[in-house]
């Protein structure tokens, strides 16, 4: 099996500096030494370190495009792809790759670590070897692998800052769990032809609107500027937001009328938006806000960025969330 491993940056390959931990440009060589030292790995590995390494907290939609184009350029040369990435925005990147490589017939697995590889107590090689193992098992699609969990790429959510299990799949069973052996979940989706689409995505085209006690128009006006074409509304519970402030609802209505697609996603860690179940949620529906159902806010943000980048109309984008 030919496996391409892209080191894009992140904690897994960081080393100490005067400014704190920074990505190590020599990490690809260090990882190659670890993999070559294993007698159990009979694969052809190519490990590439990106010229400009990314601390994932600085990642933008342009970085999703860079990673996707790198994979696309090597699509016919490799059997599997592993992307090493920082944890802060790993769920965003795995979701982006899920949309850009829809129905992938090859494994594309995003992983990283909570602790750098240079440290003695690190999860780095555990996660890398787990990702390689998933490739060996012949999984198809885009996934995030972390601490033994293989999660659908557009279903992952960063749930913990300091636990080994940093990611959860709140509303979808994991594709697989790796203990001594793999325990596989069901995979009932019919295999469709792979569709690779890597659109130009505008930075600043999508925003996030937080709902909190006392939220006012002034808090959202700057976020819903003329550049914005999509927004993720982080609502309470089953999709609720204040419905007693006419100015706030009018702001949402005005934005949707000019073509901004606003997707309602719950702040809760799990569960689904039930649009209109409460009066406070019904007001959002009347304002033109669409339900994100059980999607994570990371995936909602990425999906909006992706569909806007494809040039779809606001009505087409809204329909894709139904």
C-alpha positions in Angstrom: 0.0 0.0 0.0 1.3 3.5 -0.9 0.4 6.0 1.8 0.9 9.7 1.5 1.4 11.5 4.8 1.1 15.3 4.8 2.5 17.2 7.8 0.6 20.5 7.7 1.6 21.6 11.2 0.2 21.3 14.7 1.1 20.0 18.1 2.2 16.6 16.9 5.3 18.0 15.3 6.0 20.9 17.5 9.2 21.6 19.4 10.1 24.2 22.1 11.2 27.7 21.2 11.7 31.0 23.0 8.1 31.9 22.1 6.7 28.5 23.2 5.9 25.4 21.0 6.3 26.0 17.3 6.1 23.5 14.3 9.3 21.7 13.5 10.4 21.8 9.9 12.4 18.6 10.4 9.4 16.7 11.7 8.9 14.7 8.5 12.4 13.2 8.9 11.7 12.3 12.5 8.4 10.6 11.7 10.1 8.7 8.8 12.7 7.3 11.3 9.9 6.1 13.6 8.0 4.4 10.8 11.1 2.8 9.2 12.1 1.4 12.6 8.9 -0.7 12.7 9.2 -4.3 11.3 5.4 -4.5 11.1 4.9 -1.8 8.4 5.4 -3.1 4.9 4.0 0.0 3.2 5.5 2.6 0.8 5.3 5.8 2.8 5.9 9.3 1.4 6.0 12.0 4.1 5.8 15.6 3.1 6.2 18.6 5.3 4.5 21.7 4.0 6.8 24.7 3.2 4.7 26.9 5.5 3.6 25.0 8.5 0.3 25.9 10.1 -0.5 26.4 13.8 -4.1 25.3 13.3 -5.4 28.2 15.3 -4.3 30.3 12.3 -5.9 28.1 9.8 -8.3 29.6 7.2 -10.5 28.2 4.4 -7.5 28.8 2.1 -5.6 26.2 4.0 -8.4 23.6 3.5 -8.0 24.3 -0.3 -4.2 23.9 -0.1 -4.5 20.5 1.6 -7.3 19.3 -0.7 -5.3 20.4 -3.8 -2.2 18.6 -2.5 -4.3 15.4 -2.1 -5.9 15.8 -5.5 -2.5 16.2 -7.2 -1.5 12.9 -5.8 -4.8 11.1 -6.1 -3.7 8.5 -8.7 -0.3 7.9 -7.1 -1.4 6.7 -3.6 -3.8 4.3 -2.1 -4.4 6.3 1.1 -3.8 9.7 2.6 -3.1 10.8 6.1 -3.2 14.5 7.1 -1.3 15.5 10.3 -3.0 18.6 11.7 -3.3 20.7 14.8 -6.3 19.9 17.1 -7.7 23.4 17.4 -9.3 23.4 14.0 -8.9 19.7 13.0 -12.7 19.2 13.0 -13.1 22.0 10.5 -10.5 20.6 8.2 -11.8 17.1 8.3 -15.3 18.4 7.5 -13.9 20.5 4.6 -12.2 17.4 3.1 -15.4 15.4 3.5 -17.2 17.9 1.3 -14.4 18.4 -1.2 -13.9 14.6 -1.6 -17.5 13.4 -1.4 -17.9 9.6 -1.5 -14.1 9.1 -1.5 -13.2 5.5 -2.5 -9.9 5.9 -0.7 -9.1 6.6 3.0 -8.4 10.2 3.8 -7.7 10.4 7.6 -6.9 13.5 9.6 -5.1 13.1 12.9 -2.6 14.7 15.2 -1.9 14.6 18.9 -2.4 16.4 22.2 1.2 16.1 23.1 4.2 16.7 20.8 6.0 13.6 19.5 9.4 14.7 21.0 8.0 14.1 24.5 8.1 10.7 26.3 4.5 10.7 27.2 2.9 11.5 23.9 -0.1 10.2 21.9 1.5 11.1 18.6 2.6 7.7 17.3 -0.5 6.0 18.8 -2.6 8.2 16.6 -0.4 7.9 13.5 -0.3 4.1 13.8 -4.1 4.0 14.4 -4.6 6.1 11.2 -2.3 3.7 9.3 -4.2 0.7 10.7 -7.5 2.2 9.5 -6.0 2.6 6.0 -4.9 -1.0 6.1 -8.4 -2.1 6.9 -9.6 -0.6 3.7 -12.0 2.1 5.0 -13.3 4.4 2.3 -14.1 8.0 3.0 -12.8 11.0 5.0 -12.3 10.5 8.7 -10.8 12.0 11.8 -8.9 9.5 13.9 -8.0 10.3 17.5 -7.5 8.2 20.7 -8.8 5.0 19.1 -11.9 6.6 17.6 -12.5 6.8 13.8 -15.1 9.5 13.3 -16.8 10.5 10.1 -15.0 13.6 8.9 -18.1 15.9 8.9 -19.3 14.6 12.3 -16.3 15.3 14.5 -16.3 17.9 17.3 -13.4 19.0 19.5 -14.8 18.3 22.9 -11.9 18.4 25.4 -8.8 20.5 25.7 -6.6 18.2 27.8 -8.0 14.6 27.6 -6.4 12.1 25.3 -9.8 11.7 23.7 -10.1 15.2 22.4 -12.8 14.6 19.9 -16.4 13.3 20.0 -19.0 12.3 17.5 -22.0 13.7 19.3 -24.8 12.7 16.9 -23.4 9.9 14.8 -21.9 6.5 15.8 -18.1 6.2 15.2 -17.2 4.3 12.1 -14.8 2.2 14.2 -13.2 1.9 17.6 -9.6 0.6 17.9 -8.7 -1.4 21.0 -6.6 -4.5 20.7 -8.6 -5.1 17.5 -11.0 -2.9 15.5 -14.7 -2.9 16.4 -16.6 -1.6 13.4 -19.9 0.3 13.3 -22.4 -0.2 10.5 -21.7 1.4 7.1 -25.0 1.2 5.3 -24.4 4.0 2.8 -24.2 2.8 -0.8 -20.9 3.6 -2.5 -21.3 6.4 -5.0 -18.8 7.7 -7.5 -16.2 10.0 -5.9 -16.8 13.7 -6.5 -13.8 16.0 -6.0 -14.7 19.7 -5.9 -12.3 22.2 -4.5 -13.9 25.7 -4.8 -12.4 29.0 -4.1 -13.7 30.0 -0.6 -13.9 33.6 0.4 -12.5 34.3 3.9 -15.1 36.3 5.8 -18.0 34.9 3.8 -19.3 32.9 6.8 -19.7 34.1 10.4 -21.0 32.7 13.7 -23.8 34.4 15.6 -23.7 33.5 19.3 -26.9 33.6 21.3 -26.5 34.5 25.0 -28.6 36.2 27.7 -29.0 39.8 26.8 -27.9 39.5 23.2 -28.8 42.7 21.3 -28.8 43.9 17.7 -25.5 45.8 18.3 -23.8 42.4 19.0 -24.7 41.0 15.6 -24.7 44.0 13.3 -21.0 43.9 12.7 -21.0 40.2 12.2 -23.8 40.4 9.5 -21.9 42.9 7.3 -22.2 43.1 3.6 -19.4 40.7 2.9 -21.2 37.9 4.8 -23.2 35.3 2.8 -23.7 32.7 5.4 -24.0 32.5 9.2 -24.2 29.8 11.9 -26.6 30.8 14.6 -25.6 29.1 17.9 -28.9 28.8 19.6 -30.1 27.5 22.9 -31.4 23.9 23.4 -33.5 22.6 20.6 -33.0 25.7 18.5 -34.2 28.6 20.5 -33.3 32.3 20.7 -34.9 35.5 22.1 -38.2 36.1 20.4 -39.2 39.3 22.4 -36.8 41.6 20.7 -38.3 42.8 17.4 -35.1 44.6 16.3 -33.1 41.4 16.7 -35.5 39.3 14.6 -35.7 42.1 12.0 -32.0 42.0 11.7 -32.1 38.3 10.9 -35.0 38.8 8.4 -33.2 41.6 6.6 -30.1 39.5 6.3 -32.0 36.4 4.9 -33.9 38.6 2.5 -30.7 39.9 1.0 -29.6 36.3 0.5 -27.6 35.4 3.7 -28.2 31.8 4.6 -28.5 31.5 8.4 -28.3 28.0 9.8 -29.6 27.2 13.3 -27.2 24.9 15.3 -27.7 24.1 19.0 -25.1 25.1 21.5 -25.7 21.8 23.3 -23.0 19.1 22.9 -25.5 16.7 21.4 -29.0 16.5 20.0 -30.8 18.1 17.2 -32.5 21.4 16.4 -36.3 21.0 16.4 -37.3 24.0 14.4 -40.6 25.5 15.6 -41.0 23.2 18.6 -41.0 26.3 20.9 -42.3 29.8 20.2 -38.8 31.1 20.5 -37.7 28.8 17.7 -40.7 29.5 15.6 -39.7 33.2 15.5 -36.4 32.2 13.9 -38.2 30.1 11.2 -40.3 33.2 10.4 -37.2 35.2 10.1 -35.9 32.8 7.4 -33.4 30.9 9.5 -33.0 27.2 8.4 -32.5 24.3 10.7 -29.1 22.7 10.9 -30.7 19.6 12.5 -28.0 17.6 14.3 -24.9 19.0 12.4 -22.0 20.2 14.4 -21.2 23.9 14.3 -17.8 23.2 12.7 -19.4 21.2 9.9 -22.2 23.9 9.4 -19.5 26.6 9.1 -17.5 24.5 6.6 -20.6 23.4 4.6 -21.7 27.0 4.2 -18.2 28.1 3.1 -18.1 25.2 0.6 -21.5 25.7 -0.9 -21.0 29.5 -1.2 -17.6 28.8 -2.8 -19.4 26.5 -5.4 -21.5 29.5 -6.4 -24.9 28.0 -5.3 -27.8 30.3 -4.8 -29.1 30.9 -1.3 -32.2 28.8 -2.0 -30.0 25.9 -3.2 -27.9 26.2 -0.1 -30.9 26.2 2.2 -32.3 23.1 0.5 -29.0 21.2 1.1 -29.6 21.5 4.9 -33.1 20.0 4.7 
